[in-house]
Amino acid sequence: MVPAARAFLVAVLADAIPKTLWVTCPSVRTPELLHESLTNWRPEALFLPEAEFLAVENILPDQEIAAERLAPRGRRHPVLRP
């Protein structure tokens, strides 16, 4: 598939499917690029950032990243997930 057409295809599918649409991507950078393009057709599309895993015990994760990750969970719009 042509990478430039992915966002349009996801937008068409999101219009056709009345439920929440989850999109998974093969790499870490792909969801970010897809979300940037998708907002041209579906401005309400949400992006779910990658989970932060810590290599060291007893250290708390970054609060801003955790808040950004949890924000889309209460909404009823399509969410993109890496």
C-alpha positions, 0 to 999 in steps of 0.5 A, spaced: 500 500 500 502 507 498 504 510 505 500 516 503 494 513 502 494 509 509 491 515 512 485 516 507 483 509 508 483 509 515 478 515 515 474 512 510 474 506 514 472 510 520 466 513 517 464 506 515 464 503 522 460 506 527 464 503 533 471 505 535 476 503 530 483 501 533 489 502 528 496 498 529 502 500 526 509 496 525 514 501 527 514 506 533 514 512 528 509 510 523 503 511 528 505 518 529 506 520 521 499 516 520 496 521 525 499 527 523 496 525 516 489 522 519 487 529 522 486 532 515 480 528 514 478 526 521 480 532 526 477 528 532 482 522 531 486 521 537 493 518 538 495 513 544 502 514 545 507 508 546 507 506 553 513 508 557 517 502 561 522 503 566 528 499 566 530 501 573 525 500 579 523 505 584 523 511 579 516 514 577 514 514 570 514 522 567 507 524 569 506 528 562 507 522 558 502 518 563 497 523 562 498 524 555 497 516 554 491 516 559 487 522 556 484 518 550 481 513 554 475 516 556 473 519 549 469 515 544 472 517 538 477 513 533 484 512 537 491 510 533 495 506 537 502 504 536 
